[in-house]
Amino acid sequence: MTPTELRRRLRARLAAGKIVVAPGIYDSYGARFVAEAGFEAVYMTGNGVSASLLGRPDVGLIDLTLLSQHAHRAAAAVDIPLICDADTGYGNVVNVKRTVEEFEAAGVAAIHIEDQVSPKRCGQLPGARPVIEMAEAVGKIEAAVAAKRDPEFIIIARTDSAESRGLDEAIKRAQAFVKAGASEILVHPRAAVVAADFAGTGLEFADRRARTAGAAEEGAGRYAVLRHACRLEGRRPRRGLPRLPDQLRRHPQQHQGD
């Protein structure tokens, strides 16, 4: 399939209302393993890439050139859509435009851009994650949407504001990102901190279901990509997560050391 066809397929699956499980990987071999296991999409984690290539935590050390080239190799190795972590877009609105161009040229199906200040830090690491002001964050999403050459390329707007500014602020940002043209919305809470706020919502439900399905690392276990901001206010996604393939459940370390 061409990159456009893969992007279109991912769009269709998300529009169908079902949760798409995209296990997290950090290299092409991992991407092949996910594809062979029968998953519909794969997710390249910035934290994993930073750890595997640099041996360092995800605190803004990976740049656009390194990650987009690494993503290109992974995307070329599989015939399923690759979703990729694009951090903060690697700078201001001018840098964000360049970021979209590079990942699109790399054959990636979707990227998520977050509203953390620079240097950012991985959402799984301890410590605060300050965010930029809403107007600046919205401007970066608008720039990303305007930079697309392929209309099927998916821009996921991520907000890390739930922890530092509360759920209401996260909802406001999510709704603003939709108006700015984002294809999907990603709210990134740290469960231990905001569990009470999310109890009973579609986000909490999606996160629990994804973890139960055995999704790997950041790919789905900690994240919930929601089609519309209204789902943050209690509307639950449909059931129907795929089961973890038998070969992963029975032989989780089958290929290690080969």
C-alpha positions as CSV (number, residue, x, y, z in Angstrom):
1,M,0.0,0.0,0.0
2,T,1.0,3.6,-0.6
3,P,1.4,6.0,2.4
4,T,-1.8,7.7,1.4
5,E,-3.7,4.4,1.3
6,L,-2.4,3.5,4.8
7,R,-3.4,6.9,6.1
8,R,-6.9,6.5,4.6
9,R,-7.2,3.1,6.1
10,L,-6.3,4.4,9.6
11,R,-8.8,7.3,9.2
12,A,-11.5,4.8,8.3
13,R,-10.8,2.6,11.3
14,L,-10.8,5.6,13.7
15,A,-14.0,6.9,12.2
16,A,-15.7,3.6,12.8
17,G,-15.7,4.3,16.5
18,K,-13.6,1.3,17.7
19,I,-10.4,1.6,19.6
20,V,-7.4,0.9,17.5
21,V,-4.7,-0.9,19.4
22,A,-1.2,0.3,18.2
23,P,1.5,-1.4,20.2
24,G,4.6,0.8,21.0
25,I,7.9,0.1,19.2
26,Y,11.2,1.8,18.9
27,D,12.7,0.2,15.7
28,S,11.9,-1.5,12.4
29,Y,12.2,-5.0,13.9
30,G,9.6,-4.2,16.5
31,A,7.4,-2.8,13.8
32,R,7.7,-6.0,11.9
33,F,6.9,-8.0,15.0
34,V,3.7,-6.0,15.6
35,A,2.6,-6.4,12.0
36,E,3.2,-10.1,12.0
37,A,1.2,-10.4,15.2
38,G,-1.8,-9.1,13.3
39,F,-2.3,-5.6,14.8
40,E,-3.9,-2.9,12.6
41,A,-1.4,-0.1,13.4
42,V,1.9,0.5,15.1
43,Y,3.1,3.3,17.3
44,M,6.7,4.7,17.5
45,T,7.4,5.9,21.0
46,G,9.7,8.9,21.5
47,N,10.7,7.6,24.9
48,G,11.6,4.2,23.5
49,V,13.6,5.7,20.6
50,S,15.5,8.0,23.0
51,A,16.3,5.0,25.2
52,S,17.3,2.7,22.4
53,L,19.4,5.1,20.3
54,L,20.9,7.4,22.9
55,G,20.5,5.4,26.1
56,R,18.9,8.5,27.7
57,P,15.4,9.3,28.9
58,D,13.0,11.2,26.8
59,V,13.7,14.8,27.9
60,G,13.9,16.5,24.5
61,L,17.2,15.0,23.3
62,I,15.8,13.4,20.1
63,D,15.6,15.9,17.3
64,L,13.4,16.0,14.1
65,T,16.1,14.6,11.8
66,L,16.9,11.7,14.0
67,L,13.3,10.6,14.7
68,S,11.9,11.2,11.2
69,Q,14.6,9.2,9.6
70,H,14.1,6.4,12.2
71,A,10.4,6.5,11.5
72,H,11.0,6.3,7.8
73,R,12.8,3.0,8.2
74,A,10.1,1.6,10.4
75,A,7.3,2.7,8.1
76,A,9.1,1.2,5.1
77,A,9.3,-2.2,6.9
78,V,5.6,-2.8,7.4
79,D,2.3,-2.5,5.5
80,I,0.3,-1.1,8.4
81,P,-0.1,2.5,9.4
82,L,2.7,4.0,11.6
83,I,1.7,6.6,14.3
84,C,4.6,8.6,15.5
85,D,5.5,10.7,18.5
86,A,6.5,14.2,17.2
87,D,7.1,15.7,20.7
88,T,6.3,19.5,20.6
89,G,6.8,19.8,16.9
90,Y,10.4,20.6,17.6
91,G,10.0,24.4,18.1
92,N,7.6,27.1,17.1
93,V,5.0,27.3,14.2
94,V,7.8,27.5,11.6
95,N,9.5,24.4,13.0
96,V,6.1,22.6,13.2
97,K,5.5,23.1,9.5
98,R,8.9,21.5,8.8
99,T,8.1,18.6,11.2
100,V,4.9,17.8,9.3
101,E,6.7,17.9,5.9
102,E,9.4,15.5,7.2
103,F,7.1,12.9,8.7
104,E,4.8,13.0,5.8
105,A,7.7,12.4,3.4
106,A,8.8,9.5,5.7
107,G,5.6,7.6,5.0
108,V,4.2,8.0,8.5
109,A,0.4,7.9,8.8
110,A,-0.1,10.1,11.8
111,I,1.9,12.2,14.3
112,H,0.9,13.7,17.6
113,I,2.1,17.1,18.7
114,E,2.0,18.1,22.3
115,D,1.6,21.4,24.2
116,Q,4.4,21.0,26.7
117,V,7.1,23.7,27.0
118,S,10.5,23.0,25.6
119,P,12.5,21.1,26.6
120,K,9.7,18.5,27.1
121,R,9.7,15.4,29.2
122,C,8.1,12.0,28.7
123,G,4.7,11.7,30.3
124,Q,5.8,8.5,32.1
125,L,8.6,10.3,33.9
126,P,8.2,11.8,37.4
127,G,7.9,15.5,37.8
128,A,5.8,18.3,36.5
129,R,5.1,18.8,32.8
130,P,4.4,22.6,32.2
131,V,2.4,23.5,29.1
132,I,2.5,26.5,26.8
133,E,-0.5,28.9,26.7
134,M,-3.5,27.8,24.8
135,A,-3.2,30.4,22.0
136,E,0.3,29.3,21.2
137,A,-0.7,25.6,21.3
138,V,-3.7,26.2,19.0
139,G,-1.4,28.2,16.6
140,K,1.0,25.2,16.4
141,I,-1.9,22.8,15.5
142,E,-3.2,25.3,12.9
143,A,0.3,25.4,11.4
144,A,0.6,21.6,11.3
145,V,-2.8,21.3,9.5
146,A,-1.8,24.0,7.0
147,A,1.5,22.3,6.3
148,K,0.0,19.0,5.1
149,R,0.4,18.1,1.5
150,D,-1.5,14.8,1.7
151,P,-5.0,15.5,3.0
152,E,-5.1,12.0,4.5
153,F,-2.1,12.7,6.8
154,I,-3.4,12.6,10.4
155,I,-2.6,15.4,12.9
156,I,-3.2,14.3,16.5
157,A,-3.3,17.2,18.9
158,R,-2.0,16.2,22.3
159,T,-2.5,18.1,25.6
160,D,-0.6,17.4,28.8
161,S,-2.5,20.1,30.7
162,A,-4.8,17.7,32.7
163,E,-2.2,17.2,35.4
164,S,-1.0,20.7,35.9
165,R,-4.2,22.7,35.1
166,G,-7.0,20.2,35.6
167,L,-9.5,18.3,33.4
168,D,-11.6,21.4,32.5
169,E,-8.5,23.0,30.9
170,A,-7.7,19.8,29.1
171,I,-11.3,19.7,27.7
172,K,-11.1,23.3,26.6
173,R,-7.8,22.7,24.8
174,A,-9.1,19.6,23.1
175,Q,-12.2,21.4,21.8
176,A,-9.9,24.3,20.6
177,F,-7.7,21.8,18.8
178,V,-10.7,20.3,17.0
179,K,-11.6,23.8,15.8
180,A,-8.0,24.3,14.6
181,G,-8.4,21.3,12.3
182,A,-6.8,18.4,14.3
183,S,-7.9,15.0,13.0
184,E,-7.8,13.4,16.5
185,I,-7.4,14.5,20.1
186,L,-5.0,12.9,22.6
187,V,-5.4,13.8,26.3
188,H,-2.4,12.5,28.3
189,P,-3.1,12.2,32.0
190,R,-1.0,10.5,34.6
191,A,-3.5,8.0,35.9
192,A,-2.4,8.2,39.6
193,V,-2.8,11.9,39.6
194,V,-6.1,12.5,37.7
195,A,-7.9,9.2,38.2
196,A,-10.7,10.8,40.2
197,D,-11.3,13.4,37.6
198,F,-11.6,10.8,34.8
199,A,-13.6,8.2,36.7
200,G,-16.5,7.1,34.6
201,T,-15.5,9.0,31.5
202,G,-14.8,7.6,28.1
203,L,-11.1,8.3,28.5
204,E,-10.9,6.3,31.7
205,F,-12.8,3.5,30.1
206,A,-10.7,3.4,27.0
207,D,-7.5,3.4,29.0
208,R,-8.6,0.5,31.1
209,R,-9.8,-1.5,28.1
210,A,-6.5,-0.9,26.3
211,R,-4.4,-2.1,29.2
212,T,-6.6,-5.2,29.6
213,A,-6.0,-6.0,25.9
214,G,-2.3,-6.2,26.5
215,A,-1.2,-3.2,24.4
216,A,2.5,-2.6,24.7
217,E,4.1,0.4,26.5
218,E,2.9,3.8,25.3
219,G,1.1,2.5,22.2
220,A,-2.3,2.3,23.8
221,G,-1.9,1.3,27.4
222,R,-1.5,4.8,28.7
223,Y,-3.0,6.8,25.9
224,A,-6.5,7.1,24.5
225,V,-6.9,8.8,21.2
226,L,-10.5,10.1,21.1
227,R,-12.3,11.1,17.9
228,H,-14.1,14.1,19.4
229,A,-13.6,16.2,22.5
230,C,-17.1,15.4,23.6
231,R,-16.0,11.9,24.5
232,L,-14.0,13.5,27.3
233,E,-17.3,14.3,28.9
234,G,-18.6,10.8,29.4
235,R,-19.4,9.2,26.0
236,R,-17.8,5.8,25.9
237,P,-16.2,4.2,22.8
238,R,-17.7,1.1,21.5
239,R,-16.5,-2.2,22.7
240,G,-14.6,-4.6,20.5
241,L,-10.9,-4.5,21.2
242,P,-9.0,-7.3,19.4
243,R,-7.6,-10.0,21.6
244,L,-3.9,-10.2,22.0
245,P,-2.6,-12.6,19.4
246,D,-1.9,-16.1,20.7
247,Q,1.7,-16.0,19.7
248,L,2.3,-13.0,21.9
249,R,0.5,-14.4,24.9
250,R,2.2,-17.8,24.7
251,H,5.6,-16.8,23.7
252,P,6.2,-13.2,24.7
253,Q,10.0,-13.6,24.3
254,Q,10.0,-15.8,21.3
255,H,12.3,-13.7,19.2
256,Q,14.6,-12.2,21.8
257,G,18.2,-13.1,21.3
258,D,17.8,-14.2,17.6
